[in-house]
Amino acid sequence: MGGESPAEKALVLLRSRLCNHSYILKHFSDSSDSNYSKLKFTLSNSITEACNNSILLLGPRGCGKNAVLDLVLSDLQVEHSDLISVIRLNGLLHSDDNCALKEIARQLCMEHQLLFSKMASSDDNSHFMIAMLRECGLAHKTIIFVLDEFDLFAQGKQRLLYSLLDALQSVTSQAVVIGISCRLDADQLLEKRVRSRFSHRKLLFLPPSKEYLHRLMGNILSLPTDSSFPYEYAIAYNAKLQNILGDQIFTEIINKLSNADSSLDHFLRFLFCAVCYMDLDSGFLSIENFKTALLSIQRQPKLESIKDCSVLELYILVCMKRLEVKEQNSYNFNSIMKEYKVIHDSFKTSDFYAQNVCLRAFEHLIQHELISYMDNRGQNQSVEFRPVKLLLSSHELYQGLKSNGSCPAILQKLIDREI
């Protein structure tokens, strides 16, 4: 570590920050109105005041529901180490009531160092859970049930949910039920008998706004100006970072990223990629790092397919685009071949293939879903006569031709004219 350059130390620091959920989420806990503060206040009251509670954490996937809950629980386990016990279930694994009760019994036995019986019936596990709730209540210990994919537990007879929420009505038990779901109507899925026992507390999690992401980037990517880095380097690095954050091109990159996926997880993956592309010789982040990171995390299967296309397949794609530009709404393989011959005769290209070879290339493009038939009618018709359409935009085709190392220069010129 002592022989590392400032740039290498900066890279290690930024990567460690981006991989540390606690560091990221502490920026969410600054406000007293944040979901972190509300959830911690509710759970703390339940523990200290010995009151039962139920609450739902709702919001799209990737917006931090589980991460915020984990942060709250880790804080509470430090503050009240002997007063809480956490039981975790997932609707993808434990939506069956018998399976869920068995898993609860297993985790309770493990937590309290008891012998777990695999042969116990569902009724035995249910009675054991009620008994443990009563014993923990007498010992002033709160059991926190975390039900991930809560909406999946609301399928079927909802026996587990009824048992848990009904147990909360008892003065002898001390527990909290926390449901996590990406369905905003999760509470409406509950049966009347279950809903009547639910406390109707809900916290809504939303993807962070662009303004908040901008502030978060400044906090995560900036370097401290204390003794851990050379003062001149840290000042120069932070100044360069602020220039990037204020750049219009960078704003466009963030807009594209948010339009594709506005979740916090996606944003952090993007930042991690950008940091990994940092030039260690200069020691600074650049706008190019963020451009490259955007391209690397965006799934572009069509561009990857074009990159692997043969020269003949590229000719066919360009011919189809030219026919579209000429407002020829319906065309087939024979129409494409006529356009192909026009290009060959006009520019005297050496890339001219027999019709049967072109047909095989045409069918290969259909298999890769770069082109498709207009409809399912005429399935008994010969391939050459069925109408087809191009499944690529002008921009995608242009980018694909640029990325294909064997693309003839004439095709680049032709597509430049059409765009």
Secondary structure, 3 states (H helix, E strand, C coil): CCCCCHHHHHHHHHHHHHHCHHHHHCCCCCCCCCHHHHHHHHHHHHHHCCCCEEEEEECCCCCCHHHHHHHHHHHHHHHCCCCEEEEEEEHHHHCCHHHHHHHHHHHHHHHCCCCCCCCCCHHHHHHHHHHHHHHHHHCCCEEEEEEECHHHHCCCCCHHHHHHHHHCCCCCCCEEEEEEECCCCHHHHCCHHHHCCCCCEEEECCCCCHHHHHHHHHHHHCCCCCCCCCHHHHHHHHHHHHHHHCCHHHHHHHHHHHHHCCCHHHHHHHHHHHHHCCCCCCCCCCHHHHHHHHHHHCCCHHHHHHHCCCHHHHHHHHHHHHHHHCCCCCECHHHHHHHHHHHHHHHCCCCCCCHHHHHHHHHHHHHCCCEEECCCCCCCCCHHHCCEEECCCHHHHHHHHHHCCCCCHHHHHHHHHHC
